[in-house]
Amino acid sequence: MSGQFIRPDQPKAFAVSTVAATPAPESRLPGILLAFAVAAVAFGLGRLMPLVGGAVCGIVLGILVRHFAAPSATFQPGIRFAGKQILQWSIIALGFGLSLNQVAKTGLESLSVTLATVAAAGLVAWGLGRVLRVHDKLQVLIGVGTAICGGSAIAAVVPIIKPDDHDTAFAISTIFLFNLVAVLMFPLLGHAMGLSDLGFGLWAGTAINDTSSVVAAGYSYSHAAGDYATIVKLTRATLIIPISLTIAFIVAWRQKRGGAGDFSLAKIFPWFILWFLVASGIRTAGLVPEALVPIIHFIAECLIIVALTAIGLSADLRRMAKTGPRPILLGLGTWAAVALTSLLVQHIIGRW
């Protein structure tokens, strides 16, 4: 058709009009502003309901907005940007709050329990997921989220495996459900089993996902349990790095084996994890003033709420409903395996 190709004998005016007719790229601003607006409400609700948290409120509010008043196509570029790019920025920001020296101090003490629970989560998520016929990506999301640190771990692997947004929302919601159960039940069960302060802190730090929930459960048991649980949780969070890299290489290997013509390890590799390491190294080297650490943590929290809100705005509640109870059963089985494995290993090594 005319206007697509320019012959040498065509006048320059025609060429100019052709360039002017090229559509401008879609603006991300409307979608980003929408994600921030809904996230601001979620942040406030999270402060009112600390056991739920802003991240879960964000993804739930996003799902509800999408279901009852779906954003038009104008908002989609910004929503996609917030759900992917801002998600990666939030993980990098979390790195500035993680001192590797602090992790190393108690890491060796809890390493056996942490590694055992991570292995249990992975095996149960894979095996039970196959029995329940839950597809691979949702298995990974639930397994990683239960094994490491809930929404943050899921946020780290989402850019690697690229699941549907409704799967991400389902995984976070499922893990949150059992996280809340753990916060309410663990202190009662800990006292009933006669766990020491350090024993309960190790249990909570390895078997409860979200940091705020670990803190809530730990300090409701005792101050010493809360302190230890928090440090164990920080140690566990560092496993985001090897887990994400392992998943990236598996994805790359599968693509290469499948004969993907455009295969590129550089495209799959989670570069933001390396920046997470750089951020942690900067904090460990003492280059981040202590006064700035709470501010950076606040920024990271806000970014992850915005990102998860955007994922909620992209999630399809009807598709989630069609998935049925199988992912919830998978979450229950994986969470139970982690909690029991933590207690079993503690018993074997004489900590309980």
C-alpha positions, 0 to 999 in steps of 0.5 A, a space after each residue: 500500500 502507498 506510504 509503506 515504501 519510498 521510491 527514489 523518485 518520490 518527493 521528500 514531503 511524502 517521506 516526511 508524511 510517512 514518518 509522521 504517520 508512524 504511531 507513537 509508543 503507548 504511554 506507561 504513565 496512566 497504568 503506573 499512576 493507577 498501580 500507585 493509587 491502588 497500592 496507596 490504599 493497600 499500604 494503608 490497609 496493610 498498616 491497619 492489618 499488619 498480619 495481612 500486610 500491604 503486599 497481600 492487600 495490594 494484590 487482592 485490591 488489584 484483583 477486585 479492581 480488575 474484576 469489577 472495573 477492568 482498566 481499559 487498554 490505555 492503562 495496560 502498558 503501565 500496568 505491565 511495566 509496574 508488574 515487571 520492572 518495578 518488581 525487579 527494582 523492589 528486589 534490588 532495594 531489598 538487598 540494601 537491607 541485608 547485611 551478609 555479616 549478620 546473616 553469616 553470624 547465625 547462618 551456620 547454626 540454622 543452615 541444616 534446618 533451612 536447607 532441609 526445609 527448602 529441599 522438602 518444599 521443592 520435593 513436595 511441591 513437585 511431587 504433590 503438584 504432579 499428583 494434583 495435576 497443578 501445572 509446572 509454573 504454579 508448582 514453582 511459585 508455590 514451592 519457592 514461596 513456601 520454601 524461602 520468603 513468600 511474596 519476595 521469593 515469588 517476585 524474584 522468580 516471576 521474571 525468570 519463568 514468566 507465569 500468567 499474572 493470575 497464577 502469580 496472584 493465586 500463588 501469593 494468596 495461597 501462601 498468605 492463607 497458610 502464613 496467617 494460619 501459622 502466625 495464629 497456631 505456631 505460638 500455641 503449638 510451640 508452648 504445647 510442645 515445650 519448644 525453647 526460645 531458640 527452638 521456636 525462633 528456628 521453627 518460625 524463621 524456617 517455616 513461616 514465610 513473610 518477614 512481618 509474620 515471622 516477627 509477629 509469631 516470634 515476639 508473641 512467643 518471647 523476645 529472644 524467640 523473636 530476635 532469633 526468628 528474625 535473623 534466621 529469616 534473613 539467612 533464609 532470604 539469601 537463598 533467593 540468589 541460588 534458587 533464582 539462578 538455578 531456576 534460570 539455568 533450568 529454563 535456559 537448558 529446557 529452551 536450548 534442548 527444545 531447539 528454541 531458535 532465539 535462545 539466549 542465556 543473557 535474556 533469561 539470566 536474572 540480572 537483577 539478582 546480581 544487582 541484589 548481591 551488589 546492594 547487599 555487598 554495599 550494605 555489608 561493606 558499611 557504605 549504607 548509613 544506618 539511618 538510611 536503612 529504614 528508609 530504604 526498607 520502606 522504599 522497597 516495601 512500597 515498590 513491592 506493594 506497587 508491583 504486586 498491585 499491578 500483578 493483581 490488576 492483570 490477574 483474571 479472577 474468573 480464571 483463578 476460580 476455574 483453577 479450583 482447590 488443587 493449588 490450595 491443597 498443594 500449598 497446604 501440603 508444601 507448608 505442612 512438609 516445611 513445618 514438620 521437616 523443621 521440627 524433625 531436623 531440630 529433633 535429630 540435631 538435638 535442638 528440641 
